[in-house]
Amino acid sequence: MRRTEPDQPGMSDLLRENEDLKRQIHELKTAGNGASPGGLPARVWRPSAISIWAIFLTATALVLVAFVSGYVPLKKKRDLIAGEAKEQERALQRVEVIQVAPSSGASVIELPGSIQAITEAPILARADGYLQRRIVDIGDRVRTGQPLAEIDAPEMDQQIRQAKAALQQSQAAVEQAAANYERGQVDEDLAKVTAQRWSALLAKGVVSRQENDRYQSEYHALTSATKALQKALAAQQSNVAAAEANLARLDQMQSYRLVKAPFDGVITLRNVDVGALVNTGNTLLFRIAQIDTLRTYLNVPQANASEVQVGEPARLTVSNLPGRQFAGVVARTASALDPATRTLLVEVRVPNPNRALLPGMYARVALTGARANAPLRIPSDALIARGEGTEVAVVRDGHTVHLQKIEVGRDYGDNLEVVGGLSEGQTIIANPGDVVREGLQVQPVPVAR
């Protein structure tokens, strides 16, 4: 009997008809060998060859119909399932790959910073007294030498008059010392002539030696007196210079009664009102800042300190001015790391002609520099983070996967730098997923750029 699938539609009816035909043929054969009920030989029916062939062909046709209607659809269904399974298996092995390449030579570092005025100074009182007049207030823009306030100091006027009187006394003393010096010179000249005459008479033997010695001593005494008068004159002249300097100092202090701006800027603080008592060097009157150019101090980490150079461009952004960027330049660096934070202090200067930026603002500063040895860069999706460490799936020759440990450098979000474990030109899987394992056979497909 031909084996068929009993669960196909119509198969059971065909098998049942086939069994009925076989049973009828068997009964006919059995009836041909037996006797009739009356003891007479029964009539034997023998089918003809045509009938037998017809029955055989009919049964064969029924079996073929059952086979075609049952097995063939089943086989097609199994082939379809197997084909889909093979296609799915082939799809899992297709992976997108990229070649490892170095990052660009330009390095961009974004750090926070606080904007400060390029020049800022407190304005203190240089004269004692009361604030008589306040000319400016906070927010006012001032020029160099512009008056800011006036101080009333009547005691200083008295000091100036006293200094002028002292100067006049010193000048009179100089004149007196000069007259004494001139008189001393005249006496010295007369004593000199007398001493010379007596020396000549002594040589002729006309006068005694004792009288000559007396005139010679008088001459030397007058010479010493003249030198003393000359020193006294110089001392009085020094007193005059001291009195003049004191008067000049008081005149300068008198000018400090009118407080003036030391440079162009804006008044950011006003600390006194009219009538307030001010003391020299202690009372803060105003604070002035120059904001046409601003500066921002940054703390650059040690890993990027060597990339920052004086003169390289910078770009500032502030949260309250979205969409705007302000160009700056690195003005100077500390040239040394802070041992407490391991950072490099960097000053960035930013022109502020329209005064859109204000001192005290918080800003994000992007520094753009050139790298001598640019590290490799890969997409962040290519990184495999497991308990063994950070890895990437490297596709070797033969299209086999090798899980390579790497050392990650700077993270930029969508991509990251690799400082160890990879070489330029190696092929890695762009997005390995969880199915990638060591030694897996894959079909690499380059990522469309």
Secondary structure, 3 states (H helix, E strand, C coil): CCCCCCCCCCHHHHHHHHHHHHHHHHHHHHHHHCECCCCCECCCCCCCHHHHHHHHHHHHHHHHHHHHHHHHHHHHHHHHHHHHHHHHHHHHCEEEEEECEECCCEEEEEEEEEEEEEEEEEEECCCCEEEEEECCCCCCEECCCCEEEEEECHHHHHHHHHHHHHHHHHHHHHHHHHHHHHHHHHHHHHHHHHHHHHHHHHHHCCCCHHHHHHHHHHHHHHHHHHHHHHHHHHHHHHHHHHHHHHHHHHHHHHHCCEEECCCCEEEEEECCCCCCEECCCCCEEEEEEEEEEEEEEEEEEHHHHCCCCCCCEEEEECCCCCCCCEEEEEEEEEEEEECCCCEEEEEEEEECCCCCCCCCCEEEEEEEEECCCCCEEEEHHHCEEECCEEEEEEECCCCEEEEEECEEEEECCCEEEEEECCCCCCEEECCCCCCCCCCCECEEEECCC
